[in-house]
């Protein structure tokens, strides 16, 4: 028996696009949240980078990471957090534009496919909330993790990591150093699942 679910999903998507058209958060062009032209202009981070924080520079540790004691093995990002990509993330995270999660997930999936096997992952960790005021933001984190999972096959674990301390929002911090200090000790692992796997924490 032939499944009609793919066709129904396409019709549903077309109907939603008709009722709620998508506009590029960069130039305002109708069609997608990040149009092809704006996506091509996103500020990609090219190698070499600091092996720990991912800052563009030489292959050695940057001046900050030399003295940064952290259990995180490495931080990577496809783009510099500025301009259009910064606006897109803020629209998703703070202005409830959940529909952009699919396109952000696709950008992350494309980036991971470019990485060598040594940077493959087998778990996407999304923090679970411990207080109601943070639920909305953390639900979006899980939404992005599930979008990435659908595109890559990476499993999602959103129960092992819990946020237990609540500092000022990262968006309100003044610089990189403040953002790093702001996240020290705010998460805790409640079982061994994430400790046993090489994972992405988003």
C-alpha positions as CSV (number, residue, x, y, z in Angstrom):
1,X,0.0,0.0,0.0
2,X,1.4,3.4,-1.0
3,X,1.7,5.9,1.8
4,X,0.0,9.3,1.2
5,X,1.7,10.9,4.2
6,X,4.5,12.6,2.2
7,X,1.9,14.1,-0.2
8,X,-0.2,15.3,2.7
9,X,2.8,16.9,4.4
10,X,3.6,18.7,1.2
11,X,0.0,20.0,0.9
12,X,0.1,21.0,4.5
13,X,3.3,22.9,4.0
14,X,2.0,24.6,0.8
15,X,-1.2,25.7,2.7
16,X,0.8,27.1,5.6
17,X,3.1,29.0,3.2
18,X,0.0,30.5,1.5
19,X,-1.6,31.6,4.8
20,X,1.7,32.6,6.5
21,X,4.2,33.4,3.8
22,X,7.9,33.3,4.8
23,X,10.1,36.4,4.4
24,X,13.8,36.5,4.6
25,X,15.0,38.0,8.0
26,X,17.8,39.7,6.1
27,X,16.4,41.3,3.0
28,X,12.6,40.8,3.3
29,X,12.3,38.7,0.1
30,X,9.4,36.3,0.2
31,X,10.1,32.6,0.0
32,X,12.2,31.5,2.9
33,X,13.5,32.8,6.2
34,X,17.0,33.1,4.9
35,X,16.9,33.5,1.1
36,X,19.6,31.9,-1.2
37,X,21.4,35.2,-1.7
38,X,21.6,36.1,2.0
39,X,22.6,32.5,2.9
40,X,25.5,32.7,0.4
41,X,26.7,35.9,2.2
42,X,26.7,34.4,5.7
43,X,30.1,34.9,7.4
44,X,31.5,31.4,7.5
45,X,34.3,30.5,9.8
46,X,37.2,29.0,7.9
47,X,40.1,27.0,9.1
48,X,42.4,27.3,10.9
49,X,40.8,27.9,14.2
50,X,41.6,27.6,17.9
51,X,41.2,23.8,18.5
52,X,39.2,24.5,21.7
53,X,36.9,27.6,21.2
54,X,36.9,27.6,17.4
55,X,38.0,31.2,17.1
56,X,39.5,31.9,13.7
57,X,43.3,32.1,14.1
58,X,46.3,29.7,14.0
59,X,46.0,26.0,14.9
60,X,47.3,26.6,18.4
61,X,45.2,27.5,21.4
62,X,44.2,31.2,21.5
63,X,45.3,33.5,24.3
64,X,42.0,33.0,26.2
65,X,41.9,29.2,25.9
66,X,45.4,28.7,27.1
67,X,44.2,29.6,30.6
68,X,40.6,28.3,30.2
69,X,39.9,25.3,32.4
70,X,36.9,23.6,31.0
71,X,35.5,20.0,30.6
72,X,34.3,20.9,27.1
73,X,36.5,19.4,24.5
74,X,35.8,21.8,21.7
75,X,33.3,24.5,20.5
76,X,32.6,24.9,16.8
77,X,30.3,27.1,14.8
78,X,29.6,27.3,11.0
79,X,29.4,31.1,11.1
80,X,30.6,34.1,13.0
81,X,27.8,35.3,15.3
82,X,27.1,38.6,13.6
83,X,24.8,40.2,11.1
84,X,22.1,38.1,9.6
85,X,22.8,34.8,11.4
86,X,22.7,36.6,14.7
87,X,19.4,38.2,13.8
88,X,18.0,34.8,12.7
89,X,19.0,33.1,16.0
90,X,17.5,36.0,18.0
91,X,14.2,35.8,16.0
92,X,14.1,32.0,16.7
93,X,15.1,32.2,20.4
94,X,13.6,35.5,21.6
95,X,10.8,36.4,19.2
96,X,9.3,32.9,18.9
97,X,9.9,32.3,15.2
98,X,9.9,28.5,15.6
99,X,9.4,27.9,11.9
100,X,13.0,28.9,11.2
101,X,14.3,25.9,13.2
102,X,14.2,23.7,10.1
103,X,16.4,26.1,8.1
104,X,18.8,26.6,11.0
105,X,18.9,22.8,11.5
106,X,19.8,22.4,7.8
107,X,22.7,24.9,8.1
108,X,24.1,22.9,11.1
109,X,23.6,19.6,9.3
110,X,25.4,20.8,6.2
111,X,28.3,21.9,8.4
112,X,28.5,18.6,10.2
113,X,28.6,16.7,6.9
114,X,31.7,18.7,5.9
115,X,33.6,17.7,9.0
116,X,36.0,14.7,9.1
117,X,35.0,11.5,11.0
118,X,37.0,12.7,14.1
119,X,34.3,15.3,14.6
120,X,31.3,13.0,14.1
121,X,28.8,13.0,17.0
122,X,26.4,10.4,18.3
123,X,24.2,12.5,20.6
124,X,22.6,15.9,20.6
125,X,22.0,17.1,24.1
126,X,19.3,19.6,24.9
127,X,19.0,20.9,28.4
128,X,15.7,20.3,30.3
129,X,14.4,23.2,32.4
130,X,14.1,23.2,36.2
131,X,12.0,26.3,36.4
132,X,9.1,27.5,34.3
133,X,10.5,30.9,33.3
134,X,13.2,29.1,31.2
135,X,10.9,26.5,29.6
136,X,10.2,28.4,26.4
137,X,13.9,29.0,25.5
138,X,14.9,25.4,26.3
139,X,12.0,24.0,24.3
140,X,13.4,25.9,21.3
141,X,16.8,24.3,22.0
142,X,15.2,20.9,21.9
143,X,13.3,21.8,18.7
144,X,16.6,22.6,17.0
145,X,18.1,19.4,18.3
146,X,15.3,17.3,16.9
147,X,15.5,19.1,13.5
148,X,19.2,18.3,13.4
149,X,18.4,14.7,14.3
150,X,16.0,14.3,11.5
151,X,18.6,15.5,9.0
152,X,21.6,13.6,10.3
153,X,20.4,10.6,12.2
154,X,22.1,11.8,15.4
155,X,20.0,10.7,18.4
156,X,18.6,13.3,20.8
157,X,19.0,13.2,24.5
158,X,17.0,15.9,26.3
159,X,16.8,14.3,29.8
160,X,20.4,13.9,31.0
161,X,21.3,17.6,31.1
162,X,19.5,20.0,33.4
163,X,19.9,23.7,33.8
164,X,20.0,24.4,37.6
165,X,21.4,28.0,37.8
166,X,19.9,31.0,36.2
167,X,22.2,34.0,35.5
168,X,21.6,37.0,33.2
169,X,20.6,36.1,29.6
170,X,23.6,35.6,27.3
171,X,22.3,38.2,24.9
172,X,22.6,40.8,27.6
173,X,26.3,40.1,28.4
174,X,28.8,42.6,27.1
175,X,31.6,40.4,25.6
176,X,32.9,36.9,25.1
177,X,34.6,36.7,28.5
178,X,31.4,37.7,30.3
179,X,29.5,35.0,28.3
180,X,32.0,32.4,29.3
181,X,31.8,33.3,33.0
182,X,28.0,33.5,32.8
183,X,27.6,29.8,31.9
184,X,30.1,28.3,34.4
185,X,28.3,25.7,36.6
186,X,24.8,26.4,35.3
187,X,24.2,22.9,33.9
188,X,24.4,19.5,35.6
189,X,24.4,16.0,34.2
190,X,21.8,13.9,36.0
191,X,22.8,10.5,34.6
192,X,25.7,9.0,32.7
193,X,24.3,9.1,29.1
194,X,26.0,12.3,28.1
195,X,29.2,11.4,29.9
196,X,29.6,8.2,27.8
197,X,29.1,9.9,24.4
198,X,30.6,12.5,22.2
199,X,27.9,15.0,21.9
200,X,26.6,18.3,20.7
201,X,25.2,20.6,23.4
202,X,22.9,23.3,22.0
